[in-house]
Amino acid sequence: MLPITDYVLYLLRLEKTAFRVYAVSTLLLFLLFFLFRLLLQVFKLCWDFRTTCRRLSCFLEPPGRHWLLGHVSMYLPNEKGLQNEKKVLDTMHHIVLAWVGPFLPLLVLVHPDYIKPVLGASAAIAPKDEFFYSFLKPWLGDGLLLSKGNKWSRHRRLLTPAFHFDILKPYMKIFNQSTDIMHAKWRRRLAEGSVTSFDMFEHVSLLTLDSLQKCVFSYNSDCQERMSDYISSIIELSALVVKRQYRLHHYLDFIYYFTADGRRFRRACDTVHKFTTEVIQERRRALHQQGAEAWLKAKQGKTLDFIDVLLLAKDEEGKELSDEDIRAEADTFMFEGHDTTSSGLSWALFNLAKYPEYQEKCRKEIQEVMKGRELEELDWDDLTQLPFTTMCIKESLRQFPPVTLISRRCTEDIKLPDGRIIPKGIICLLSIYGTHYNPLVWPDSKVYNPYRFDPDIPQQRSPLAFVPFSAGPRNCIGQSFALAEMRVVVALTLLRFRLSVDRTHKVRRKPELILRTENGLWLNVEPLPPRA
């Protein structure tokens, strides 16, 4: 017979063993449940993918799909990729199914009739796809470019007055001044004899940044002559976002922000945000101290800038935009306004340098406008007196759209004109470049022909055949601002200089966030004698 102490120990060991068995059994049960849920999710993903593939089978694919890479090697962001896209357009004129890797299908829309159902859909049904824009979020926040739903709708309504003609008209003086600064710099460098040609992207980008900083913040940083921390940070952020797109391991934030590029991105964001926030807070304090009426009275005779308009904006319930909202919109406008406008301007000057007969006709047009004036300055009403210059700019935007494509992810099935369905959840790439080069829409699309946009010749084409600023509910809110600045810069440049293409630099297009070139866009610049 066991002593009582040994018996107690035996019972304790038995109880401990039973608890372990129970604990292990429970753990295994949870593990099996988790694996079962995981298998169900994997099965659902596979089933959904199979269903999607079946629904997409009615769409044609370009030949040469790789089993692992899909069509990635065909649509590279370089000159060859754009040429490949043009070849596809020769046989596929409406919609193209392209694959990124083995599991990500994209529908590329290249015809106005097929773009219309997607661009015309509400922002809730066809929102911008976050995958293609997420890298900009830490910089631009929830501005118009990246926001969605009710927030986007509210901000769009509140920002629309900032682009009314009455607000834009005083900016003409700024456009003239910034152009004058660029031209003075050109004359100075040409007089030194060290250069005869300039990279348009470099010089025009600084011009647009200079104009924007004055229009948005009423701040003159003199960035065309010397780079400020704020301006250099904007240029660096744009470059870092593009660089990140081509490094797959940098797509993950927790890896990217430990890299040297990630740390540079954070520092540049901090610099930009600090500048914008300080301007907003200083204006907000002045507005509260003086009151809206006195504050506006003090602004009489001065240009009402973008920050001023946003500070005064109120929605239907009388609510103002927060400092964070205003910062996001100002940063978005600085980014979108300088890059896209500088690309459009650079390519417009390139085309006019390439076709001297059109350049000369534009020059005569601006000379006629300036006849009898002492100052070489354009005002708002002069823009309507430049029809041929406007035609040349529009044809250049067709051939070289600053943004070559935009993306939408459908939250509902969308029916196409031929009865086919874009399935819910599919990413659609609305190819602006593809639409502008579609031979069914634009005959001889490779030919630069400004007369396509002659207002006196009736055009039998869809309004969506020409969409350099997108279209529909989410079109570019600043397109009037951009076109006004482009006409001023082109007109004054041709009034003062003769342009020709520098043949020592080969032009090879490079679609990034905007359409650039691999090695700049170099033009020979020859000063013209002063007007009599």
Disulfide bonds with the S-S distance in Angstrom:
none
